[in-house]
Each structure stands twice: as structure tokens, then as C-alpha cells.
Amino acid sequence: MKSNLEVTSIRYFETRRGLGYECQTNNRLVQIWNDGQGGSTYLYGDAYNIKFYKELCEWDLEELIDEYEQVKTN
């Protein structure tokens, strides 16, 4: 994954079905979301701003979150 998008903060919240989160990024117009209802992690923002990150899949977004939280995956 090659992107200049970085997570700058995370807010976690509980739902009836699990844990959701909202991540602020270094692009103030783009956020990373998971609604905690069992769905995928996705980019949130208007189409113009998120089109610059269209190459990022759900796993790439999760990796950005892990980098922010300094989680090692090995």
C-alpha cells in the first residue's frame, strides 16, 4: 500500500452488535469509519476528496489504523 493518508486520531464507540470507530486523518475532509454493525471499514467524505485514495481497500485502511496504534502484525 502506498498512500499519503495517515490516521491522526480514533474515537471508539459501542453498538448493539460490536465496536465501531471513527478515525480522523491528515486530510481533514476524509475519515475512516466502521459503524460497528458488522460491515466493512470504509472511507467517509465527499466523492471528490476520497477519489484520491480509491486504491485503498478495507485491509489497507485497517493497516493505517494499526500503524497509528503501533500494532505489530508478526
N, C-alpha and C positions, 0 to 999 in steps of 0.2 A: 504494500500500500504506500503510495506517495501522495501526500496531501499536505497543505499548509494549515489545515484545520486542527485546532487544539482545544481540548476541554479546559475551561478556566474555573468552573465551579459545578457542584452537583447538589441537587435537592432531592432527597428520597421521601416517598410517601407510601403509606399502606392503603391497599384497596381490599375489597372483599375477596379477591382472587389472588392476591400476591403483593409484590413490592413494585412500585413504579418509580420512575425518576425523570428529572428534567435537568439537562446539562446546558449550561451557558458555554459559549465558545468564544474564541478570539475574534470571530466575525459576529458582531452584536446582533446581526439580522438573521442568524442561523442558530438553531438549537437542536439538541439531540434529545429525543423523547422515547420513553416506553411507558404506556399508560397503566401497566400493572394488571391488565385483564387477560394476559396470556398471548398477546400478539407480539409482533416483532418490534425491534428498536428502529427508529426512523429519524430522518432529518425533518425539522419543522421550520418553516419560513415561507416566504412567497417564492413562486417558481423562478423568478429572475435570480434571486440570491442563492438558492440551493442548486441551480443548474451547474454551478462551478464545482460541485462536489458529487456529481452524478455517478462517478466511478466508484464511490464508496458503497460497499454492501453492508448488511447488518453486522457481519463479523468484524469489518473494518471499524465500524462505529464503536463496537464493544471493545476493540483493541485500543482505541483512543481513550475510552473511559479507564481501562486498565492502566494505561500509561499515566494518566492523571493520578490515579490512586496508587501508583507504583507497585502494581501487582506483577509478579514474575510468573510466566506460564511455562515452566520447565521443571 
